[in-house]
């Protein structure tokens, strides 16, 4: 258990799972471009689907399912609809921004959100991949004593457009 953890709380996230088409194209994006390691691939559902796992530096994984007999409508996603946010160090952020531009990949940003900087790419299925690098203010924004999330939620609920 991580330090400060509680046995009564959720301890972490299992691999984040997404539907994929054309696993070979996805490997190019996640292995070659993002530098994640393909650590496992196996058939499931009596051979009707492939399950792949790409490992990140902390040992957690992004996992994908490819099931050719179950079409999934991959559409160009709005950034707020669905995206995969991944944290990187500032030097990696700068290298990935330059690499995306050099390889002719659609790159949006950088965007300064105050507590992180973000750049956005699209994978072969249209999922938005956000890479974030801390501005040093991340601990403050994630401290509920400072950020007062319940108050922010109440303000939002009262004022949000209907």
DSSP file (Angstrom, degrees, kcal/mol; ACC not computed):
  #  RESIDUE AA STRUCTURE BP1 BP2  ACC     N-H-->O    O-->H-N    N-H-->O    O-->H-N    TCO  KAPPA ALPHA  PHI   PSI    X-CA   Y-CA   Z-CA
    1    1 A X              0   0    0      0, 0.0     3,-0.1     0, 0.0     6,-0.1   0.000 360.0 360.0 360.0 137.9    0.0    0.0    0.0
    2    2 A X    >   -     0   0    0      9,-0.2     3,-2.3     1,-0.1     2,-0.0  -0.280 360.0 -85.5 -64.3 152.3    1.3    3.5   -0.9
    3    3 A X  T 3  S+     0   0    0      1,-0.3    -1,-0.1     3,-0.0     3,-0.1  -0.353 118.0  19.2 -61.4 137.1    2.3    5.7    2.0
    4    4 A X  T 3  S+     0   0    0      1,-0.3    -1,-0.3    -3,-0.1    -2,-0.1   0.430  97.3 136.5  82.3  -0.9   -0.6    7.5    3.4
    5    5 A X    <   -     0   0    0     -3,-2.3     2,-0.4    -4,-0.0    -1,-0.3  -0.258  45.1-141.7 -76.3 166.3   -3.0    5.0    1.8
    6    6 A X    >   -     0   0    0      4,-0.1     3,-1.8    -3,-0.1    -4,-0.1  -0.991  14.3-137.3-130.0 136.8   -6.0    3.5    3.5
    7    7 A X  T 3  S+     0   0    0     -2,-0.4     4,-0.1     1,-0.3    -1,-0.1   0.665 106.2  60.1 -66.6 -12.2   -7.3    0.0    3.2
    8    8 A X  T 3  S+     0   0    0      2,-0.1     2,-0.3     3,-0.0    -1,-0.3   0.397  97.9  71.5 -93.8   2.3  -10.8    1.4    3.0
    9    9 A X  S <  S-     0   0    0     -3,-1.8     2,-0.2     1,-0.0    -3,-0.0  -0.799  97.4 -88.9-115.9 158.8  -10.1    3.5   -0.2
   10   10 A X        -     0   0    0     -2,-0.3    -4,-0.1     1,-0.1     3,-0.1  -0.483  36.3-152.6 -63.3 131.8   -9.5    2.6   -3.8
   11   11 A X        -     0   0    0      1,-0.2     2,-0.3    -2,-0.2    -9,-0.2   0.662  55.3 -46.4 -88.4 -18.5   -5.8    1.9   -4.1
   12   12 A X        -     0   0    0      0, 0.0     2,-0.4     0, 0.0    -1,-0.2  -0.976  66.0 -66.6 169.4-178.1   -5.2    2.8   -7.8
   13   13 A X        -     0   0    0     -2,-0.3     3,-0.1    -3,-0.1     2,-0.1  -0.785  34.7-137.2-101.2 139.1   -6.4    2.3  -11.3
   14   14 A X        -     0   0    0     -2,-0.4    46,-0.0     1,-0.2     3,-0.0  -0.287  60.8 -54.6 -73.9 173.8   -6.4   -0.9  -13.2
   15   15 A X        -     0   0    0      1,-0.1     2,-0.5    47,-0.1    47,-0.2  -0.266  61.0-117.0 -52.4 136.5   -5.3   -0.6  -16.8
   16   16 A X  E     -a   62   0A   0     45,-1.8    47,-3.8    -3,-0.1     2,-0.4  -0.680  36.2-150.3 -77.0 124.1   -7.3    2.0  -18.6
   17   17 A X  E     +a   63   0A   0     -2,-0.5     2,-0.3    45,-0.2    47,-0.2  -0.812  20.8 171.2-109.0 138.6   -9.2    0.1  -21.4
   18   18 A X  E     -a   64   0A   0     45,-2.0    47,-2.4    -2,-0.4     2,-0.3  -0.952  35.6-108.4-138.5 155.1  -10.3    1.4  -24.8
   19   19 A X  E     -a   65   0A   0     -2,-0.3     2,-0.3    45,-0.2    47,-0.2  -0.655  41.7-171.5 -82.2 141.8  -11.8   -0.1  -27.9
   20   20 A X        -     0   0    0     45,-4.0    47,-0.5    -2,-0.3     2,-0.3  -0.960  19.0-157.4-135.5 152.1   -9.3   -0.2  -30.9
   21   21 A X  S    S+     0   0    0     -2,-0.3     5,-0.2     1,-0.2     4,-0.0  -0.918  78.4  15.8-118.6 153.2   -9.4   -0.9  -34.5
   22   22 A X    >>  -     0   0    0     -2,-0.3     4,-1.8     1,-0.1     3,-0.9   0.957  67.6-163.2  50.2  70.2   -6.3   -1.9  -36.5
   23   23 A X  H 3> S+     0   0    0      1,-0.3     4,-2.6     2,-0.2     5,-0.2   0.824  84.5  62.1 -53.7 -35.6   -4.0   -2.9  -33.6
   24   24 A X  H 3> S+     0   0    0      1,-0.2     4,-1.4     2,-0.2    -1,-0.3   0.899 105.4  45.7 -62.5 -39.5   -0.9   -2.7  -35.8
   25   25 A X  H <> S+     0   0    0     -3,-0.9     4,-1.5     1,-0.2    -1,-0.2   0.890 111.3  53.6 -66.9 -38.0   -1.5    1.0  -36.5
   26   26 A X  H  X S+     0   0    0     -4,-1.8     4,-2.8    -5,-0.2     5,-0.3   0.892 103.5  56.7 -63.5 -39.3   -2.2    1.6  -32.8
   27   27 A X  H  X>S+     0   0    0     -4,-2.6     4,-3.2     1,-0.2     5,-0.9   0.909 103.5  54.2 -59.0 -41.6    1.2    0.0  -32.0
   28   28 A X  I  <>S+     0   0    0     -4,-1.4     5,-1.7     3,-0.2     4,-0.5   0.904 112.7  43.1 -59.2 -41.7    3.0    2.5  -34.2
   29   29 A X  I  <>S+     0   0    0     -4,-1.5     5,-2.3     3,-0.2     4,-0.3   0.954 122.6  35.6 -68.6 -50.6    1.4    5.4  -32.3
   30   30 A X  I  <5S+     0   0    0     -4,-2.8     6,-2.9     3,-0.2    -2,-0.2   0.847 129.7  30.7 -79.1 -34.4    1.8    4.0  -28.8
   31   31 A X  I  X5S+     0   0    0     -4,-3.2     4,-0.8    -5,-0.3    -3,-0.2   0.943 129.0  31.6 -85.3 -58.3    5.2    2.3  -29.2
   32   32 A X  I  4<S+     0   0    0     -5,-0.9    -3,-0.2    -4,-0.5    -4,-0.1   0.921 131.5  28.7 -72.5 -45.1    7.0    4.3  -31.9
   33   33 A X  I  4<S+     0   0    0     -5,-1.7    -3,-0.2    -4,-0.3    -4,-0.1   0.964 132.1  30.1 -82.9 -54.2    5.7    7.8  -31.2
   34   34 A X  T  4<S-     0   0    0     -5,-2.3    -3,-0.2    -6,-0.1    -4,-0.2   0.710  98.1-129.1 -81.5 -19.1    4.8    7.8  -27.5
   35   35 A X     <  +     0   0    0     -4,-0.8    -4,-0.2     1,-0.3     2,-0.2   0.683  52.7 149.9  82.2  17.0    7.5    5.3  -26.5
   36   36 A X        -     0   0    0     -6,-2.9     2,-0.5    -9,-0.1    -1,-0.3  -0.542  45.7-120.7 -80.9 152.5    5.3    2.9  -24.5
   37   37 A X  E     -B   55   0A   0     18,-1.4    18,-3.2    -2,-0.2     2,-0.8  -0.820  10.9-133.5 -98.4 127.4    6.2   -0.7  -24.4
   38   38 A X  E     +B   54   0A   0     -2,-0.5    16,-0.2    16,-0.2     3,-0.1  -0.699  35.5 168.4 -73.9 109.9    3.8   -3.4  -25.7
   39   39 A X  E     +     0   0A   0     14,-2.3     2,-0.3    -2,-0.8    -1,-0.2   0.640  55.6  14.7-105.2 -16.1    4.0   -5.8  -22.9
   40   40 A X  E     +B   53   0A   0     13,-1.2    13,-2.5     2,-0.0     2,-0.3  -0.976  48.9 172.2-159.1 145.0    1.2   -8.2  -23.6
   41   41 A X  E     +B   52   0A   0     -2,-0.3     2,-0.3    11,-0.2    11,-0.2  -0.922  19.0 155.4-151.0 125.6   -1.3   -9.2  -26.3
   42   42 A X  E     -B   51   0A   0      9,-2.2     9,-2.9    -2,-0.3     2,-0.2  -0.996  40.5-104.7-152.3 154.8   -3.6  -12.1  -26.1
   43   43 A X  E     +B   50   0A   0     -2,-0.3     2,-0.3     7,-0.2     7,-0.2  -0.533  37.8 177.1 -79.5 144.6   -6.9  -13.3  -27.6
   44   44 A X  E  >> +B   49   0A   0      5,-2.4     5,-1.6    -2,-0.2     4,-0.8  -0.811  53.5  47.5-133.6 176.1  -10.1  -13.2  -25.5
   45   45 A X  T >45S-     0   0    0     -2,-0.3     3,-1.3     1,-0.2    -1,-0.2   0.924 134.1 -53.0  54.4  50.3  -13.7  -14.0  -26.1
   46   46 A X  T 345S-     0   0    0      1,-0.3    -1,-0.2    -3,-0.1    -2,-0.0   0.839 108.7 -50.2  55.8  37.6  -12.9  -17.4  -27.7
   47   47 A X  T 345S+     0   0    0     -3,-0.4    -1,-0.3     2,-0.2    -2,-0.2   0.560 114.6 112.7  83.0   8.3  -10.5  -15.8  -30.1
   48   48 A X  T <<5S+     0   0    0     -3,-1.3    21,-0.5    -4,-0.8     2,-0.3   0.516  77.4  32.4 -91.0  -5.4  -13.0  -13.1  -31.3
   49   49 A X  E   < -B   44   0A   0     -5,-1.6    -5,-2.4    18,-0.2     2,-0.4  -0.985  67.5-136.8-148.6 155.8  -11.0  -10.2  -29.8
   50   50 A X  E     -BC  43  66A   0     16,-2.5    16,-2.4    -2,-0.3     2,-0.5  -0.952  13.5-158.3-115.4 135.4   -7.5   -9.2  -29.1
   51   51 A X  E     -BC  42  65A   0     -9,-2.9    -9,-2.2    -2,-0.4     2,-0.3  -0.967  14.3-174.9-116.2 120.8   -6.5   -7.5  -25.8
   52   52 A X  E     -BC  41  64A   0     12,-2.5    12,-2.3    -2,-0.5     2,-0.4  -0.882  10.3-157.9-119.8 149.7   -3.2   -5.4  -25.8
   53   53 A X  E     -BC  40  63A   0    -13,-2.5   -14,-2.3    -2,-0.3   -13,-1.2  -0.991   2.0-165.4-130.1 126.6   -1.4   -3.7  -23.0
   54   54 A X  E     -BC  38  62A   0      8,-3.1     8,-2.4    -2,-0.4     2,-0.3  -0.959  21.3-138.3-112.2 121.7    1.1   -0.8  -23.4
   55   55 A X  E     -BC  37  61A   0    -18,-3.2   -18,-1.4    -2,-0.5     6,-0.2  -0.599  11.0-153.6 -88.2 137.5    3.2   -0.1  -20.2
   56   56 A X    >   -     0   0    0      4,-3.2     3,-2.1    -2,-0.3   -21,-0.0  -0.513  37.9 -93.4 -97.5 172.5    3.9    3.3  -18.9
   57   57 A X  T 3  S+     0   0    0      1,-0.3     4,-0.0    -2,-0.2    -2,-0.0   0.783 123.4  54.2 -60.4 -30.7    7.0    4.3  -16.9
   58   58 A X  T 3  S-     0   0    0      2,-0.1    -1,-0.3     1,-0.0     3,-0.1   0.412 120.4-104.6 -85.8   3.9    5.2    3.8  -13.5
   59   59 A X  S <  S+     0   0    0     -3,-2.1    -2,-0.1     1,-0.4     2,-0.1   0.264  83.8 122.7  92.4 -12.2    4.2    0.2  -14.4
   60   60 A X        -     0   0    0     -5,-0.1    -4,-3.2   -46,-0.0    -1,-0.4  -0.352  49.9-140.8 -77.1 167.2    0.5    1.1  -15.1
   61   61 A X  E     - C   0  55A   0     -6,-0.2   -45,-1.8    -3,-0.1     2,-0.5  -0.911  18.1-139.4-132.5 153.3   -0.9    0.3  -18.6
   62   62 A X  E     -aC  16  54A   0     -8,-2.4    -8,-3.1    -2,-0.3     2,-0.4  -0.954  33.8-162.7-100.4 132.5   -3.2    1.5  -21.3
   63   63 A X  E     -aC  17  53A   0    -47,-3.8   -45,-2.0    -2,-0.5     2,-0.3  -0.924   7.4-167.2-122.5 144.9   -5.1   -1.5  -22.6
   64   64 A X  E     -aC  18  52A   0    -12,-2.3   -12,-2.5    -2,-0.4     2,-0.4  -0.950  10.3-149.7-131.1 149.3   -7.1   -1.8  -25.8
   65   65 A X  E     -aC  19  51A   0    -47,-2.4   -45,-4.0    -2,-0.3     2,-0.5  -0.964   6.8-168.1-114.2 133.8   -9.6   -4.3  -27.2
   66   66 A X  E     + C   0  50A   0    -16,-2.4   -16,-2.5    -2,-0.4     2,-0.4  -0.980  13.2 167.8-119.9 118.2   -9.9   -5.0  -30.9
   67   67 A X    >   -     0   0    0     -2,-0.5     3,-2.3   -47,-0.5   -18,-0.2  -0.820  13.6-171.3-130.1  90.5  -13.0   -7.0  -31.8
   68   68 A X  T 3  S+     0   0    0     -2,-0.4     3,-0.1     1,-0.3    -1,-0.1   0.775  85.0  55.7 -56.7 -30.1  -13.5   -7.0  -35.6
   69   69 A X  T 3  S+     0   0    0    -21,-0.5     2,-0.5     1,-0.2    -1,-0.3   0.495 101.5  62.5 -82.9  -1.4  -16.9   -8.6  -35.5
   70   70 A X  S <  S-     0   0    0     -3,-2.3    -3,-0.3     2,-0.0    -1,-0.2  -0.774  83.3-150.3-122.8  85.5  -18.2   -5.8  -33.1
   71   71 A X        -     0   0    0     -2,-0.5     2,-0.4    -3,-0.1    -3,-0.1  -0.217   8.9-162.6 -59.2 142.9  -18.0   -2.6  -35.1
   72   72 A X        -     0   0    0     -4,-0.0     2,-1.4     2,-0.0    -1,-0.0  -0.997  23.1-122.1-127.3 131.3  -17.4    0.5  -33.0
   73   73 A X        -     0   0    0     -2,-0.4     2,-0.7     1,-0.0    -2,-0.0  -0.585  28.0-165.6 -79.3  94.6  -18.1    4.0  -34.4
   74   74 A X        +     0   0    0     -2,-1.4     2,-0.3     3,-0.0    52,-0.1  -0.720  17.9 170.4 -80.6 119.6  -14.8    5.7  -34.2
   75   75 A X        -     0   0    0     -2,-0.7     2,-0.5    50,-0.0    50,-0.0  -0.874  46.7 -84.1-126.4 160.3  -15.5    9.4  -34.7
   76   76 A X        -     0   0    0     -2,-0.3     2,-0.3     1,-0.1    51,-0.1  -0.518  55.0-140.7 -64.8 117.6  -13.4   12.5  -34.3
   77   77 A X        -     0   0    0     49,-0.9     2,-0.2    -2,-0.5    -1,-0.1  -0.584   6.1-123.8 -86.8 141.7  -13.7   13.2  -30.6
   78   78 A X    >>  -     0   0    0     -2,-0.3     3,-1.5     1,-0.1     4,-1.4  -0.605  32.5-115.9 -71.5 144.0  -14.1   16.7  -29.1
   79   79 A X  T 34 S+     0   0    0      1,-0.3    -1,-0.1    -2,-0.2    49,-0.1   0.804 116.3  49.6 -55.6 -30.6  -11.3   17.1  -26.5
   80   80 A X  T 34 S+     0   0    0      1,-0.1    -1,-0.3     2,-0.1     3,-0.2   0.663 103.8  61.7 -84.1 -15.7  -13.9   17.3  -23.8
   81   81 A X  T <4 S-     0   0    0     -3,-1.5     2,-0.3     1,-0.3    -2,-0.2   0.963 122.1 -16.1 -74.0 -53.0  -15.8   14.2  -24.8
   82   82 A X  S  < S+     0   0    0     -4,-1.4    46,-0.9     2,-0.0     2,-0.3  -0.923  71.2 151.0-158.4 122.6  -13.1   11.6  -24.5
   83   83 A X  E     -d  128   0B   0     -2,-0.3     2,-0.6    -3,-0.2    46,-0.2  -0.993  38.8-126.1-153.5 159.2   -9.3   11.8  -24.1
   84   84 A X  E     -d  129   0B   0     44,-3.2    46,-3.2    -2,-0.3     2,-0.5  -0.922  26.9-159.7-106.0 113.7   -6.4   10.0  -22.5
   85   85 A X  E     -d  130   0B   0     -2,-0.6     2,-0.4    44,-0.2    46,-0.2  -0.844  11.9-179.7-100.3 127.6   -4.4   12.3  -20.3
   86   86 A X  E     -d  131   0B   0     44,-3.1    46,-2.6    -2,-0.5     2,-0.3  -0.987  20.9-132.6-128.9 133.9   -0.8   11.2  -19.5
   87   87 A X  E     +d  132   0B   0     -2,-0.4     2,-0.3    44,-0.2    46,-0.2  -0.669  28.5 171.9 -88.7 139.7    1.7   13.0  -17.3
   88   88 A X        -     0   0    0     44,-3.2    46,-0.4    -2,-0.3     2,-0.1  -0.932  36.7 -96.8-137.7 161.5    5.3   13.6  -18.5
   89   89 A X     >  -     0   0    0     -2,-0.3     4,-2.5    44,-0.1     3,-0.2  -0.387  43.4-106.1 -72.5 159.5    8.3   15.6  -17.2
   90   90 A X  H  > S+     0   0    0      1,-0.2     4,-2.2     2,-0.2     5,-0.2   0.857 119.6  51.9 -59.7 -38.6    8.8   19.0  -18.8
   91   91 A X  H  > S+     0   0    0      2,-0.2     4,-2.0     1,-0.2    -1,-0.2   0.885 111.4  47.6 -67.5 -36.5   11.8   17.9  -20.9
   92   92 A X  H  > S+     0   0    0     -3,-0.2     4,-3.0     2,-0.2     5,-0.2   0.904 109.0  55.2 -67.6 -41.3    9.7   15.0  -22.3
   93   93 A X  H  X S+     0   0    0     -4,-2.5     4,-2.2     1,-0.2    -2,-0.2   0.939 110.0  45.4 -54.2 -50.6    6.8   17.4  -23.0
   94   94 A X  H  X S+     0   0    0     -4,-2.2     4,-2.1     1,-0.2    -1,-0.2   0.894 113.8  49.0 -64.1 -40.7    9.1   19.7  -25.0
   95   95 A X  H  X S+     0   0    0     -4,-2.0     4,-2.9     2,-0.2    -1,-0.2   0.909 111.5  49.1 -64.7 -41.9   10.6   16.7  -26.9
   96   96 A X  H  X S+     0   0    0     -4,-3.0     4,-2.7     2,-0.2     5,-0.2   0.872 109.8  51.8 -67.7 -36.5    7.2   15.3  -27.7
   97   97 A X  H  X S+     0   0    0     -4,-2.2     4,-2.0    -5,-0.2    -1,-0.2   0.947 114.5  42.5 -61.7 -48.9    5.9   18.6  -29.0
   98   98 A X  H  X S+     0   0    0     -4,-2.1     4,-2.6     2,-0.2    -2,-0.2   0.898 114.3  51.7 -64.6 -41.2    8.9   19.0  -31.3
   99   99 A X  H  X S+     0   0    0     -4,-2.9     4,-2.2     2,-0.2     6,-0.2   0.922 109.3  49.7 -63.6 -45.3    8.7   15.3  -32.4
  100  100 A X  H  <>S+     0   0    0     -4,-2.7     5,-2.6     1,-0.2     4,-0.3   0.927 113.8  45.2 -59.6 -46.1    5.0   15.6  -33.2
  101  101 A X  H ><5S+     0   0    0     -4,-2.0     3,-1.2     1,-0.2    -1,-0.2   0.915 112.7  50.9 -64.4 -42.9    5.6   18.7  -35.3
  102  102 A X  H 3<5S+     0   0    0     -4,-2.6    -1,-0.2     1,-0.3    -2,-0.2   0.832 111.1  48.8 -64.5 -32.9    8.6   17.2  -37.0
  103  103 A X  T 3<5S-     0   0    0     -4,-2.2    -1,-0.3    -5,-0.2    -2,-0.2   0.391 115.3-114.8 -89.4   3.7    6.6   14.0  -37.9
  104  104 A X  T < 5 +     0   0    0     -3,-1.2     2,-0.3    -4,-0.3    -3,-0.2   0.731  62.5 152.8  73.0  21.7    3.7   16.0  -39.3
  105  105 A X      < -     0   0    0     -5,-2.6     2,-0.4    -6,-0.2    -1,-0.2  -0.642  57.2-101.1 -84.0 140.6    1.3   14.8  -36.6
  106  106 A X        -     0   0    0     -2,-0.3     2,-0.4    16,-0.1    16,-0.4  -0.477  49.7-179.3 -61.1 118.7   -1.6   17.1  -35.8
  107  107 A X        -     0   0    0     -2,-0.4     2,-0.4    14,-0.1    14,-0.2  -0.989  12.2-165.7-125.0 127.6   -0.5   18.8  -32.5
  108  108 A X  E     -E  120   0B   0     12,-2.3    12,-2.5    -2,-0.4     2,-0.2  -0.942  40.7 -33.1-113.1 139.0   -2.5   21.3  -30.6
  109  109 A X  E     -E  119   0B   0     -2,-0.4    10,-0.2     1,-0.3     2,-0.2  -0.611  24.7-129.4 109.4-172.3   -1.0   23.5  -27.9
  110  110 A X  E     -     0   0B   0      8,-0.6     2,-0.5    -2,-0.2    -1,-0.3   0.335  49.8-175.1 -75.6 149.0    0.8   24.0  -25.8
  111  111 A X  E     -E  118   0B   0      7,-2.6     7,-2.5    -3,-0.2     2,-0.8  -0.971  18.9-141.9-115.9 129.4   -2.1   25.2  -23.6
  112  112 A X  E     +E  117   0B   0     -2,-0.5     5,-0.2     5,-0.2    -3,-0.0  -0.832  20.3 177.2 -94.6 110.9   -1.3   26.6  -20.2
  113  113 A X        -     0   0    0      3,-2.9     2,-1.0    -2,-0.8     4,-0.2   0.302  50.0-113.1 -92.7   7.9   -4.0   25.5  -17.7
  114  114 A X  S    S+     0   0    0      2,-0.3    23,-0.2     1,-0.2     3,-0.1  -0.373 111.5  42.8  92.6 -55.9   -2.2   27.2  -14.8
  115  115 A X  S    S+     0   0    0     -2,-1.0    20,-2.0     1,-0.2    23,-0.5   0.677 127.0  16.2 -97.8 -20.0   -1.3   24.0  -13.0
  116  116 A X  E     - F   0 134B   0     18,-0.3    -3,-2.9    19,-0.2     2,-0.4  -0.978  66.9-131.6-143.4 156.6   -0.2   22.0  -16.1
  117  117 A X  E     -EF 112 133B   0     16,-2.7    16,-2.1    -2,-0.3     2,-0.4  -0.877  31.9-160.9-101.2 144.9    0.8   22.7  -19.7
  118  118 A X  E     -EF 111 132B   0     -7,-2.5    -7,-2.6    -2,-0.4    -8,-0.6  -0.966  19.0-173.2-131.8 144.9   -0.9   20.4  -22.2
  119  119 A X  E     -EF 109 131B   0     12,-1.8    12,-2.5    -2,-0.4     2,-0.4  -0.963  18.4-147.4-127.5 152.1   -0.4   19.3  -25.8
  120  120 A X  E     +EF 108 130B   0    -12,-2.5   -12,-2.3    -2,-0.3     2,-0.3  -0.966  19.4 168.6-128.5 133.8   -2.9   17.2  -27.7
  121  121 A X  E     - F   0 129B   0      8,-2.5     8,-2.8    -2,-0.4     2,-0.4  -0.796  27.5-125.7-127.3 170.9   -2.5   14.6  -30.4
  122  122 A X  E     - F   0 128B   0    -16,-0.4     6,-0.2    -2,-0.3   -16,-0.1  -0.980  16.9-141.3-120.4 138.3   -4.9   12.1  -32.0
  123  123 A X    >   -     0   0    0      4,-2.5     3,-2.1    -2,-0.4   -97,-0.1  -0.360  42.6 -87.2 -84.9 175.7   -4.2    8.3  -32.1
  124  124 A X  T 3  S+     0   0    0      1,-0.3    -1,-0.1   -99,-0.2   -98,-0.1   0.710 129.5  50.6 -59.8 -19.9   -5.2    6.3  -35.3
  125  125 A X  T 3  S-     0   0    0      2,-0.1    -1,-0.3  -106,-0.0     3,-0.1   0.478 122.0-103.0 -94.8  -2.0   -8.7    5.7  -33.9
  126  126 A X  S <  S+     0   0    0     -3,-2.1   -49,-0.9     1,-0.3    -2,-0.1   0.394  70.3 147.2  97.5  -3.3   -9.3    9.4  -33.2
  127  127 A X        -     0   0    0    -51,-0.1    -4,-2.5     1,-0.1     2,-0.5  -0.435  50.1-122.9 -63.5 139.0   -8.8    9.3  -29.4
  128  128 A X  E     -dF  83 122B   0    -46,-0.9   -44,-3.2    -6,-0.2     2,-0.6  -0.735  22.2-158.0 -84.4 128.9   -7.3   12.5  -28.1
  129  129 A X  E     -dF  84 121B   0     -8,-2.8    -8,-2.5    -2,-0.5     2,-0.5  -0.947   6.7-164.7-108.6 120.6   -4.0   12.0  -26.3
  130  130 A X  E     -dF  85 120B   0    -46,-3.2   -44,-3.1    -2,-0.6     2,-0.5  -0.917   4.1-161.9-106.8 127.1   -3.1   14.8  -23.9
  131  131 A X  E     -dF  86 119B   0    -12,-2.5   -12,-1.8    -2,-0.5     2,-0.4  -0.938  14.2-166.6-105.0 129.0    0.4   15.0  -22.5
  132  132 A X  E     -dF  87 118B   0    -46,-2.6   -44,-3.2    -2,-0.5     2,-0.4  -0.910  11.8-169.1-119.7 144.4    0.6   17.2  -19.4
  133  133 A X  E     - F   0 117B   0    -16,-2.1   -16,-2.7    -2,-0.4   -44,-0.1  -0.999  30.9-110.9-129.8 134.3    3.6   18.7  -17.7
  134  134 A X  E     - F   0 116B   0    -46,-0.4   -18,-0.3    -2,-0.4   -44,-0.1  -0.272  13.0-159.7 -65.0 143.6    3.4   20.3  -14.3
  135  135 A X        -     0   0    0    -20,-2.0   -19,-0.2   -21,-0.0    -1,-0.1   0.346  57.1 -99.3 -97.5   1.7    3.9   24.0  -13.9
  136  136 A X  S    S+     0   0    0    -21,-0.4     3,-0.2     0, 0.0     4,-0.2   0.276 111.6  88.8  96.7  -9.8    4.7   23.5  -10.2
  137  137 A X     >  +     0   0    0    -22,-0.3     4,-2.1   -23,-0.2     3,-0.4   0.399  54.5  99.2 -99.6   1.5    1.2   24.4   -9.1
  138  138 A X  H  > S+     0   0    0    -23,-0.5     4,-1.7     1,-0.2    -1,-0.2   0.893  78.8  54.0 -57.3 -44.6   -0.3   20.9   -9.3
  139  139 A X  H  4 S+     0   0    0     -3,-0.2     4,-0.3     1,-0.2    -1,-0.2   0.879 109.8  49.2 -60.0 -35.2    0.0   20.2   -5.6
  140  140 A X  H >4 S+     0   0    0     -3,-0.4     3,-1.3     1,-0.2     7,-0.4   0.939 110.5  47.9 -67.5 -46.8   -1.9   23.3   -4.8
  141  141 A X  H 3< S+     0   0    0     -4,-2.1    -1,-0.2     1,-0.3    -2,-0.2   0.779 114.4  48.3 -67.6 -24.9   -4.8   22.6   -7.2
  142  142 A X  T 3< S+     0   0    0     -4,-1.7     2,-0.8    -5,-0.2    -1,-0.3   0.378  87.6  96.7 -96.4   3.6   -5.1   19.1   -5.9
  143  143 A X    X>  -     0   0    0     -3,-1.3     4,-3.1    -4,-0.3     3,-1.5  -0.841  63.7-155.7 -93.0 111.0   -5.1   20.1   -2.3
  144  144 A X  H 3> S+     0   0    0     -2,-0.8     4,-1.6     1,-0.3     5,-0.2   0.757  91.6  62.4 -61.7 -23.3   -8.8   20.2   -1.2
  145  145 A X  H 34 S+     0   0    0      2,-0.2    -1,-0.3     1,-0.1    -5,-0.1   0.812 117.3  29.7 -68.9 -28.0   -8.0   22.6    1.6
  146  146 A X  H <4 S+     0   0    0     -3,-1.5    -2,-0.2    -6,-0.2    -1,-0.1   0.860 125.6  42.0 -94.8 -46.5   -6.8   25.1   -1.0
  147  147 A X  H  < S-     0   0    0     -4,-3.1     5,-0.2    -7,-0.4    -3,-0.2   0.711  84.4-154.0 -79.9 -20.0   -8.9   24.2   -4.1
  148  148 A X     X  -     0   0    0     -4,-1.6     4,-2.1    -5,-0.4     3,-0.4   0.936  13.8-173.2  46.9  64.2  -12.2   23.8   -2.1
  149  149 A X  H  > S+     0   0    0      1,-0.2     4,-2.5     2,-0.2     5,-0.2   0.825  76.2  54.5 -62.8 -34.9  -13.7   21.4   -4.7
  150  150 A X  H  > S+     0   0    0      2,-0.2     4,-2.2     1,-0.2    -1,-0.2   0.886 109.7  48.2 -67.7 -35.9  -17.2   21.1   -3.1
  151  151 A X  H  > S+     0   0    0     -3,-0.4     4,-2.4     2,-0.2    -2,-0.2   0.910 112.0  49.4 -67.2 -41.5  -17.5   24.9   -3.1
  152  152 A X  H  X S+     0   0    0     -4,-2.1     4,-2.5    -5,-0.2    -2,-0.2   0.908 111.0  50.0 -63.3 -41.7  -16.4   25.0   -6.8
  153  153 A X  H  X S+     0   0    0     -4,-2.5     4,-2.8     2,-0.2    -2,-0.2   0.916 110.3  49.8 -62.3 -44.1  -18.9   22.3   -7.7
  154  154 A X  H  X S+     0   0    0     -4,-2.2     4,-2.0     2,-0.2    -2,-0.2   0.910 111.4  48.8 -62.7 -42.3  -21.7   24.2   -5.9
  155  155 A X  H  X S+     0   0    0     -4,-2.4     4,-1.9     2,-0.2    -2,-0.2   0.931 112.7  48.8 -61.6 -44.8  -20.8   27.4   -7.8
  156  156 A X  H  X S+     0   0    0     -4,-2.5     4,-2.5     1,-0.2    -2,-0.2   0.935 110.0  50.2 -60.8 -48.1  -20.7   25.5  -11.1
  157  157 A X  H  < S+     0   0    0     -4,-2.8    -1,-0.2     1,-0.2    -2,-0.2   0.871 113.6  46.5 -59.7 -38.1  -24.1   23.8  -10.5
  158  158 A X  H  < S+     0   0    0     -4,-2.0    -1,-0.2    -5,-0.2    -2,-0.2   0.828 124.4  29.9 -73.5 -31.8  -25.7   27.1   -9.7
  159  159 A X  H  < S+     0   0    0     -4,-1.9    -2,-0.2    -5,-0.2    -1,-0.2   0.558  86.2 120.0-108.1  -9.7  -24.3   29.0  -12.6
  160  160 A X  S  < S-     0   0    0     -4,-2.5     2,-0.1    -5,-0.2    -4,-0.0  -0.198  71.4-100.7 -65.0 148.8  -23.8   26.5  -15.4
  161  161 A X              0   0    0      1,-0.1    -1,-0.1     0, 0.0    -2,-0.1  -0.374 360.0 360.0 -63.4 144.2  -25.6   27.0  -18.7
  162  162 A X              0   0    0     -3,-0.1    -1,-0.1    -2,-0.1    -2,-0.1   0.473 360.0 360.0 -93.5 360.0  -28.7   24.9  -19.0
